[in-house]
Amino acid sequence: MNSALPTTLADAIGASNGSPPSPERLRQWVRAWIAVNLPAEWRDITRGTEEGKAVRIRRAWGAKLAAAGLVAPHWPREYGGAALGIADHVVVLEELVAAGAPEALNSNGIGIFGAVLLRHGTPEQRERYLAPMLDHREIWCQGFSEPSAGSDLASLRTRARVEDDHLVINGQKLWTSFASQASFCYALVRTTTDGPKHAGISMVVIDMGAPGVTTRPLRNIAGGSEFAEVFFDDVVIPRDNVVGPLDEGWRIATEALVFERGLSFSERSLRLTRELRTILALRDEIAERSDIDPVLDERLLDAHIASRALHSLVLRVLHLIDGAEGGTLASLAKLQWSETHQHMLSTAIALLGERAGEPAHQEWLRSLLFSRGETIYGGTSEIQRNLIAKAIGMPGSAPSATRGQTP
Ligand SMILES: Cc1cc2nc3c(=O)[nH]c(=O)nc-3n(C[C@H](O)[C@H](O)[C@H](O)COP(=O)(O)OP(=O)(O)OC[C@H]3O[C@@H](n4cnc5c(N)ncnc54)[C@H](O)[C@@H]3O)c2cc1C
């Protein structure tokens, strides 16, 4: 190990007399830190990597990033961050993506529920949950969707009965990513049945090891089982596990969904540009042997234009994430990222033609299959279009309070 290299972001900041290093120096330090700390076999892990192995790598990498202060560098110092500004945070993300680093396993928990706790959690909740979330001792999953409540999230039926100092939970969640690995679930439950359906919902923390919690993995289209269905049968949680005021979970969930579309998808949007470069290299390789259909070249050009626009959009979203405009732009970025990604991967398959079925190219097919979920999770494309339509005064097709929408 290079002894002159600060091992943590805090040390790197200390080495610049306590003030954040310039973006260029920060970039150099992050790059050097990654070169020392990211094992070659963890770079660019493929979709075909055995699921258990991929989870182990992503968890171990998340822990390493946390130890260096790099997993949430924009968080306040007292909770394990370095209070970096957005521009500096983007520098960190860009370097991680450029090196082919895997996404930290808890990135959803940190980017969505961590941000919620920083705003709405009690001091005790922050103290209890944030540190083990950052350092990947405890993995988190999101329990929002149910069999009859996806886009129409406010129709959720999982009930929580309030009894003295505890709540008793009964119901079912669906498509819960990483439920099998999770120690905790941040979930939406119905605490009151009277009134409009978006009212009477609360956000709670559920211990996934508690008696009455059953997790059943589900197979996805690519053959993996990243998500699961989760059943709650008389699961008892302390009253202190309610986040924010009782019955006001809808407002908090709406914020959480903006964080999901903004912060969580930013890294994936940056990854798209890197993936496009690989497809362009594939195109050049194919062009040495055969003519390329001009329609496919046009689609690649469009993907490049979309990726550049997306990059600017992501920077803007990160700056505006706290305001109403940030919410709409986050929907726009999510829509742009997920649809561009699918088009780009379909183009890769079309370029390969019959060779797409060869073992050497299976990864493109797997990526395309995985990408089918991208226009669904975090709110479908139709729902994003509804949110954008509403923001510009158009009617949209949503009757009321759908996923991410204030009624
Ligand atoms: C890979 C993956 C991971 C996921 N991980 C999680 C997770 O960790 N936690 C979690 O809570 N959920 C998760 N989900 C669930 C996801 O959020 C929902 O699938 C999504 O919100 C859509 O809900 P639904 O499946 O019930 O579809 P539906 O809401 O039934 O929608 C079906 C179709 O109807 C369209 N539609 C519905 N309402 C409208 C409307 N008002 N206007 C126009 N069109 C409409 C939709 O766009 C869609 O095309 C995940 C999903 C996937 C695919």
Ligand as a Chemical Component Dictionary entry (heavy atoms), coordinates in Angstrom:
data_LIG
# 
_chem_comp.id                   LIG 
_chem_comp.type                 NON-POLYMER 
_chem_comp.pdbx_formal_charge   0 
_chem_comp.three_letter_code    LIG 
# 
loop_
_chem_comp_atom.comp_id 
_chem_comp_atom.atom_id 
_chem_comp_atom.alt_atom_id 
_chem_comp_atom.type_symbol 
_chem_comp_atom.charge 
_chem_comp_atom.model_Cartn_x 
_chem_comp_atom.model_Cartn_y 
_chem_comp_atom.model_Cartn_z 
_chem_comp_atom.pdbx_ordinal 
LIG C1  C1  C 0 -36.727 -5.588 -10.574 1  
LIG C2  C2  C 0 -37.783 -5.013 -9.678  2  
LIG C3  C3  C 0 -37.445 -4.705 -8.364  3  
LIG C4  C4  C 0 -38.419 -4.182 -7.513  4  
LIG N1  N1  N 0 -38.060 -3.918 -6.201  5  
LIG C5  C5  C 0 -39.008 -3.450 -5.351  6  
LIG C6  C6  C 0 -38.688 -3.237 -3.972  7  
LIG O1  O1  O 0 -37.558 -3.469 -3.525  8  
LIG N2  N2  N 0 -39.661 -2.798 -3.154  9  
LIG C7  C7  C 0 -40.930 -2.511 -3.585  10 
LIG O2  O2  O 0 -41.748 -2.067 -2.803  11 
LIG N3  N3  N 0 -41.273 -2.716 -4.893  12 
LIG C8  C8  C 0 -40.341 -3.176 -5.776  13 
LIG N4  N4  N 0 -40.668 -3.403 -7.096  14 
LIG C9  C9  C 0 -42.066 -3.231 -7.510  15 
LIG C10 C10 C 0 -42.320 -2.026 -8.388  16 
LIG O3  O3  O 0 -42.224 -0.828 -7.679  17 
LIG C11 C11 C 0 -43.720 -2.207 -8.997  18 
LIG O4  O4  O 0 -43.659 -3.371 -9.828  19 
LIG C12 C12 C 0 -44.152 -1.025 -9.817  20 
LIG O5  O5  O 0 -44.418 0.085  -8.992  21 
LIG C13 C13 C 0 -45.412 -1.334 -10.682 22 
LIG O6  O6  O 0 -46.420 -1.888 -9.907  23 
LIG P1  P1  P 0 -47.138 -3.246 -10.347 24 
LIG O7  O7  O 0 -46.102 -4.273 -10.626 25 
LIG O8  O8  O 0 -48.161 -3.547 -9.328  26 
LIG O9  O9  O 0 -47.832 -2.915 -11.744 27 
LIG P2  P2  P 0 -49.213 -2.152 -11.965 28 
LIG O10 O10 O 0 -49.246 -0.948 -11.084 29 
LIG O11 O11 O 0 -50.311 -3.136 -11.837 30 
LIG O12 O12 O 0 -49.085 -1.671 -13.459 31 
LIG C14 C14 C 0 -49.338 -2.512 -14.577 32 
LIG C15 C15 C 0 -49.251 -1.654 -15.834 33 
LIG O13 O13 O 0 -50.288 -0.647 -15.814 34 
LIG C16 C16 C 0 -49.702 0.656  -15.958 35 
LIG N5  N5  N 0 -50.440 1.633  -15.124 36 
LIG C17 C17 C 0 -50.823 1.469  -13.836 37 
LIG N6  N6  N 0 -51.443 2.594  -13.399 38 
LIG C18 C18 C 0 -51.427 3.483  -14.411 39 
LIG C19 C19 C 0 -51.921 4.822  -14.567 40 
LIG N7  N7  N 0 -52.525 5.461  -13.584 41 
LIG N8  N8  N 0 -51.720 5.434  -15.772 42 
LIG C20 C20 C 0 -51.096 4.779  -16.810 43 
LIG N9  N9  N 0 -50.622 3.503  -16.705 44 
LIG C21 C21 C 0 -50.783 2.862  -15.540 45 
LIG C22 C22 C 0 -48.272 0.509  -15.419 46 
LIG O14 O14 O 0 -47.435 1.502  -15.949 47 
LIG C23 C23 C 0 -47.920 -0.891 -15.931 48 
LIG O15 O15 O 0 -47.542 -0.841 -17.284 49 
LIG C24 C24 C 0 -39.720 -3.926 -7.979  50 
LIG C25 C25 C 0 -40.055 -4.230 -9.310  51 
LIG C26 C26 C 0 -39.100 -4.764 -10.144 52 
LIG C27 C27 C 0 -39.472 -5.088 -11.552 53 
# 
loop_
_chem_comp_bond.comp_id 
_chem_comp_bond.atom_id_1 
_chem_comp_bond.atom_id_2 
_chem_comp_bond.value_order 
_chem_comp_bond.pdbx_ordinal 
LIG C1  C2  SING 1  
LIG C2  C3  SING 2  
LIG C2  C26 DOUB 3  
LIG C3  C4  DOUB 4  
LIG C4  N1  SING 5  
LIG C4  C24 SING 6  
LIG N1  C5  DOUB 7  
LIG C5  C6  SING 8  
LIG C5  C8  SING 9  
LIG C6  O1  DOUB 10 
LIG C6  N2  SING 11 
LIG N2  C7  SING 12 
LIG C7  O2  DOUB 13 
LIG C7  N3  SING 14 
LIG N3  C8  DOUB 15 
LIG C8  N4  SING 16 
LIG N4  C9  SING 17 
LIG N4  C24 SING 18 
LIG C9  C10 SING 19 
LIG C10 O3  SING 20 
LIG C10 C11 SING 21 
LIG C11 O4  SING 22 
LIG C11 C12 SING 23 
LIG C12 O5  SING 24 
LIG C12 C13 SING 25 
LIG C13 O6  SING 26 
LIG O6  P1  SING 27 
LIG P1  O7  DOUB 28 
LIG P1  O8  SING 29 
LIG P1  O9  SING 30 
LIG O9  P2  SING 31 
LIG P2  O10 DOUB 32 
LIG P2  O11 SING 33 
LIG P2  O12 SING 34 
LIG O12 C14 SING 35 
LIG C14 C15 SING 36 
LIG C15 O13 SING 37 
LIG C15 C23 SING 38 
LIG O13 C16 SING 39 
LIG C16 N5  SING 40 
LIG C16 C22 SING 41 
LIG N5  C17 SING 42 
LIG N5  C21 SING 43 
LIG C17 N6  DOUB 44 
LIG N6  C18 SING 45 
LIG C18 C19 SING 46 
LIG C18 C21 DOUB 47 
LIG C19 N7  SING 48 
LIG C19 N8  DOUB 49 
LIG N8  C20 SING 50 
LIG C20 N9  DOUB 51 
LIG N9  C21 SING 52 
LIG C22 O14 SING 53 
LIG C22 C23 SING 54 
LIG C23 O15 SING 55 
LIG C24 C25 DOUB 56 
LIG C25 C26 SING 57 
LIG C26 C27 SING 58 
# 
